[in-house]
Amino acid sequence: MEDENKRYEEARKIAKNKVSFIRHFITYIFVLIVLAVINNVTSRAYQWWLWVALFWGIGVFFNFLSAFIFKGGGLKKLEDDLVRREMKRIGAEKDEK
């Protein structure tokens, strides 16, 4: 039962990351459309909104990798290992007292 709960929580975190990415991407597209319209209404000479698209797009790309490619692996495993170590350390400290 505990193993099933653990798998459920892991699946829930992965799903949460995917939903978070989708929200981030939709916000990115919406804001870029608004900025492009503002830029083109005020001045067509310099397309400054493309800089926002580029740098924010890099963040969106890494968010995508985290949500769909690595799916909680990589740094997630490191985090889980560190949590387990700390729990053992805390347990050992309580046993000593």
N, C-alpha and C positions, 0 to 999 in steps of 0.2 A: 504494500500500500504506500509506504514511504517513497519507494522508487517511482511509483506512478505519479505521486504528487510532485516529485522532483522533475520528472519529464514534463508534466503539465506546466509547471512554473517556467521551465526553460522554453517550451513552445510558446507560452504566453509572452515572454520577453522578446522572442524573435518576432512574433506577430506585432507586438507593440512597436518595435523598431521599424518594421515595414510600414505600418500606418503612419508613424512619425515622419518617415521619409516622404510618403505620398503627400502629407500635409505640407511639408517643407517645399516640395517641388511645385505644388499648386500655388503656394504663396509666392515662390520665386517667379513663376510665369506671370501671375497676376501683377505683381509689383513691377516687373520689367515692362509689361504692356503699358501700365500707367506712366512709368518713367519715359518710355519711348514716345508716347503721345505728348507728354509735357515738353520733352526736348524738341520734338518736331513742330509743335505749335509755337514755341517761343523762338527757336532758332534752328535752322537746318544746317548751319555751317559746321557745327562741331557736334558729333554724336557722343556726348559724354556718358550716356546711359550704357554704352557698350562696356565701359570700364567696370561698372557695377555688375553687369552680366558676367564678365570674365571672372572677377574675384569672388563674387558670390557663387558663381557656377562651379568654381573649384571646391568650395565647401559642400555644395549639393552633390558633386561627384563623389567626394569622400563619404558623405552620408549614404549615398547609394551603395558604395562598396561595403560599408559596414552593415547595412540592412539586408542586402541581397546576395553578396558574394561571400563575405566572411561569416555571416549569420551568427554572430556572437562568439566566433572562434578567435584565435589569435590572442589579443589582449584580454578577451573574456576569460580564457583559460587561465591566464596569468592571474587575473583578479580572483578567480575562484580558488586557485592554489593559495594565494595570499590570505584569503578569508579563512580557508581551512587551517593554515598555519597559525593565524591569530587566534582562532577558536581553541586550538590545541594548547597554545601558550596561555590563554586566559583560563582554560580548564586546569592546566598544571599549576598556575598561580593560586587558584581557589583551593586545590588539593593541598598545597603547602601551608595554607593558613589554617 
